[in-house]
Amino acid sequence: MNGKSILVFAASVAFAFFLVHFINRWQTKRIIKNILRDIKEGKPSKPRNYDFEIVFDSQKVSVCSLKNESANPCSISWNKTNRVTAFKRDLFSVDCICLLFETTDGMTFEVNEDMKGWLKLLEAMPTHLSGSKPFADWIFDVASPAFAPNPTEIFSRH
């Protein structure tokens, strides 16, 4: 290969990376925009077979097993929540958006979008954690680029 061929090859590779990055970001934004529109319009989502359910009240948020009713729920108090970080887990062919709750005493608690009650929790968080960012303000930062964790703090008591 001569110098000109190497330069053309390098430019082609750089252009391909640019296109992939731009198209991924555009597609992700379009998909999320459509999901948010459907939620606002009250369109039903596809039925899912959940293993866990997120439940909450004015005092705490809990995760309950839907497959093992005798299992004790895991709970965390809203007033002991010190920080909430949104991030993604790379599950090989898809990503899973998660929230990590951290308490004042160092305990952590994780929920994710594959749990029943996820959307209700996202809507209620600004009510129960004053100052937490609404879903629409952080989802694009977490969702794009794909397959990267993109940790984003959405609540801090500091």
C-alpha positions as CSV (number, residue, x, y, z in Angstrom):
1,M,0.0,0.0,0.0
2,N,1.3,3.4,-0.8
3,G,0.7,6.6,1.2
4,K,-2.3,7.7,-0.8
5,S,-4.1,4.4,-0.4
6,I,-3.5,4.5,3.4
7,L,-4.9,8.0,3.5
8,V,-8.0,7.1,1.5
9,F,-8.5,4.0,3.7
10,A,-8.1,6.0,6.9
11,A,-10.5,8.6,5.7
12,S,-13.1,6.0,4.7
13,V,-12.8,4.3,8.2
14,A,-13.2,7.7,9.9
15,F,-16.2,8.5,7.8
16,A,-17.8,5.1,8.5
17,F,-17.4,5.6,12.3
18,F,-18.9,9.1,12.0
19,L,-21.9,7.8,10.1
20,V,-22.5,4.9,12.6
21,H,-22.3,7.3,15.6
22,F,-24.6,9.9,14.0
23,I,-27.2,7.3,12.8
24,N,-27.2,5.5,16.2
25,R,-27.8,8.7,18.1
26,W,-30.5,9.8,15.7
27,Q,-32.3,6.4,15.8
28,T,-32.1,6.3,19.6
29,K,-33.6,9.8,19.9
30,R,-36.4,8.9,17.5
31,I,-37.2,5.7,19.3
32,I,-37.3,7.4,22.7
33,K,-39.3,10.3,21.3
34,N,-41.9,7.8,20.0
35,I,-42.0,5.9,23.3
36,L,-42.6,9.2,25.3
37,R,-45.3,10.2,22.8
38,D,-47.1,6.9,23.2
39,I,-46.9,7.2,27.0
40,K,-48.3,10.7,27.0
41,E,-51.1,9.6,24.7
42,G,-51.9,6.6,26.9
43,K,-51.2,4.0,24.2
44,P,-50.8,0.5,25.7
45,S,-47.4,-1.0,25.5
46,K,-46.7,-4.6,24.5
47,P,-47.7,-7.1,27.3
48,R,-44.7,-8.3,29.3
49,N,-44.1,-11.2,31.5
50,Y,-42.6,-9.6,34.6
51,D,-40.6,-11.4,37.3
52,F,-40.5,-8.4,39.7
53,E,-42.7,-5.4,40.6
54,I,-41.7,-2.0,41.9
55,V,-44.2,-0.7,44.5
56,F,-44.0,2.5,46.5
57,D,-45.9,4.7,48.9
58,S,-45.1,8.0,50.6
59,Q,-42.6,6.3,52.9
60,K,-40.6,3.8,50.7
61,V,-40.0,2.1,47.4
62,S,-39.9,-1.7,47.3
63,V,-39.2,-4.5,44.9
64,C,-41.4,-7.7,45.2
65,S,-41.0,-11.0,43.4
66,L,-43.9,-12.0,41.3
67,K,-42.7,-15.5,40.9
68,N,-42.0,-16.3,44.6
69,E,-44.7,-14.7,46.7
70,S,-43.1,-16.0,49.9
71,A,-40.0,-13.9,49.3
72,N,-39.7,-10.7,51.4
73,P,-39.7,-7.5,49.4
74,C,-36.5,-5.4,49.3
75,S,-37.2,-1.8,50.4
76,I,-35.6,1.6,50.7
77,S,-36.9,4.7,52.5
78,W,-37.3,7.8,50.4
79,N,-36.0,10.0,53.2
80,K,-32.8,7.9,53.6
81,T,-32.1,8.0,49.8
82,N,-29.0,10.1,49.4
83,R,-28.4,9.7,45.6
84,V,-30.0,8.1,42.5
85,T,-28.0,7.4,39.4
86,A,-29.5,6.3,36.1
87,F,-27.3,4.0,33.9
88,K,-27.4,1.2,31.4
89,R,-26.4,-2.4,31.6
90,D,-25.1,-4.0,28.4
91,L,-27.1,-7.3,28.0
92,F,-25.2,-8.3,24.8
93,S,-27.9,-7.6,22.2
94,V,-29.9,-5.0,24.1
95,D,-29.4,-2.4,26.9
96,C,-31.3,-2.3,30.1
97,I,-31.9,1.1,31.8
98,C,-31.5,1.0,35.6
99,L,-31.7,3.2,38.6
100,L,-29.3,2.8,41.5
101,F,-30.5,4.2,44.8
102,E,-27.9,4.9,47.5
103,T,-28.8,5.5,51.1
104,T,-27.2,7.7,53.7
105,D,-25.9,4.5,55.5
106,G,-24.2,3.1,52.3
107,M,-26.8,0.6,51.3
108,T,-27.7,0.4,47.5
109,F,-30.9,-0.7,45.8
110,E,-31.3,-1.2,42.1
111,V,-34.4,-1.3,39.9
112,N,-34.7,-1.5,36.1
113,E,-37.0,-1.1,33.2
114,D,-37.8,-4.8,33.0
115,M,-39.7,-4.5,36.3
116,K,-43.5,-4.0,36.5
117,G,-44.2,-0.5,37.9
118,W,-41.1,1.1,36.3
119,L,-43.0,3.9,34.5
120,K,-45.1,4.7,37.6
121,L,-41.9,5.0,39.6
122,L,-40.3,7.3,37.0
123,E,-43.4,9.6,37.1
124,A,-43.5,9.6,41.0
125,M,-39.9,10.2,41.7
126,P,-40.0,14.0,41.5
127,T,-42.8,13.9,44.0
128,H,-41.0,11.7,46.5
129,L,-37.5,12.9,45.9
130,S,-37.8,16.7,45.7
131,G,-35.2,18.0,43.2
132,S,-34.9,14.8,41.2
133,K,-34.7,15.2,37.4
134,P,-37.8,14.2,35.4
135,F,-37.4,11.2,33.1
136,A,-37.5,13.4,29.9
137,D,-34.5,15.4,31.2
138,W,-32.1,12.4,31.6
139,I,-33.2,9.6,29.3
140,F,-31.3,10.8,26.2
141,D,-28.1,11.1,28.2
142,V,-28.4,7.6,29.5
143,A,-29.8,5.9,26.3
144,S,-27.2,7.2,23.9
145,P,-24.7,6.0,22.8
146,A,-25.9,2.4,22.9
147,F,-24.1,-0.2,24.9
148,A,-22.3,2.3,27.1
149,P,-23.2,2.6,30.8
150,N,-23.6,6.5,30.6
151,P,-24.1,6.9,34.4
152,T,-26.1,10.1,35.1
153,E,-26.9,11.5,38.5
154,I,-30.6,12.3,38.6
155,F,-31.0,13.0,42.4
156,S,-28.6,14.1,45.1
157,R,-29.4,15.2,48.6
158,H,-26.2,17.3,48.8
